[in-house]
Amino acid sequence: MVRNIRTNREYKDRLFTFIFGNNDNKEWTLSLYNAVNGSDYKNPDDIKLNTIDNVVYMGMKNDVSFLIGDTMNLYEQQSTFNPNMPMRFLIYAGMLYSKYIEGNNGYYRFSNRQQKAPTPKCVCFYNGTDAKQDRVILSLADTFEENSAPDIEVKVTMININYGHNKDLLNACKPLNEYVWFIDKIRTKEKNIDIDKAVDEALHEMPDNFLIKPFIMANKAKVKYMCITEYDESRAMSELRAEERAEGREEGRAEGIVEGIAKGKAEGRAEGILNTLSGLVKDGILTLSDAAKRADMTVAEFESKTGLKS
């Protein structure tokens, strides 16, 4: 089947990354970290951004990663729920720790004494439209074929940042709250107008006291492009999932029919079976040769009985 779904395979920056993964906005990254961890760091220069550039996994790039204190923080934003995030974090973490060890960080690979490395903290900020709990722990162990105490584990804390969820977190980080307001405003408006106009109106209605507004407006064209691109990607993924569900239902229908045919043959209902198989051929679910085989006939015999032609 040919899928008529518009996707963009080249990674485009996300608005979340643009806001919280920017060296010019480290005070916002620090605010987000403090809100997530209940900490009280004051100096934005404590944030050492180390996001890996030009690393793409499954069409998406590492969003934000940074060192602070003794932690290696990996932050991702998702507008589509993805239970496979732990595998993605595993890949990113391997690259980040390799980069950390290769750097001048006092980690001696060949030492006979145990070396210490920053503790990983993996967080996914979810603002999709599917209903999700406030916080969910996604485990890499759940993705393995046999979940019997695997030797590698990664746990990702997925935090729902949609309005109505995690209010204390949003109140603790004003830039995050403003980002959520902006995305929610676009999503609400997009129900009635096209995405291009929805972004324009959301930008126009953004309150003047928002911390992120001067930065957003100074980069208006880029922000607008990112919002539209993210919307297109999210819509494409939703359409793909809907199509896959439809295909699954069709496959299930075909399997059920085949089981019925087998039972019908055993009970001697030849005419009904031929009618069913003929319908499946007309609907494009079975080929003529497949249908003939299931009727225990040659193609010529099946054509003669049903009036169908190759």
Buried (B, 14 or more C-beta within 10 A) or exposed (E): EEEEEEEEEEBBBBBBBBBBBBEEBBBBBBBBBBBBBEEEBEEBEBBEBBBEEEBEBEEBBBBBBBBBEEBBBBBBBBBBBBEEBBBBBBBBBEBBBEEBEEEEEEBEEEEEEEEEEBEBBBBBBBBBEEEBEBBBEBBBBEBEEEEEEBEEEBEBBBBBBBBEBBEEBBEBBBBBBBBBBBBBBBBEBBEEEEBEEBBBBBBEEBEEEBBBBEBBEEBEEEBBBBBBBBBBBBBBBBBBEEBEEEEEEEEEEBEEBBEBBEEBBEEEBEEEBBEBBBBBBEEEBBEBEBBBBBBEBEBEEBBEBBEBEE
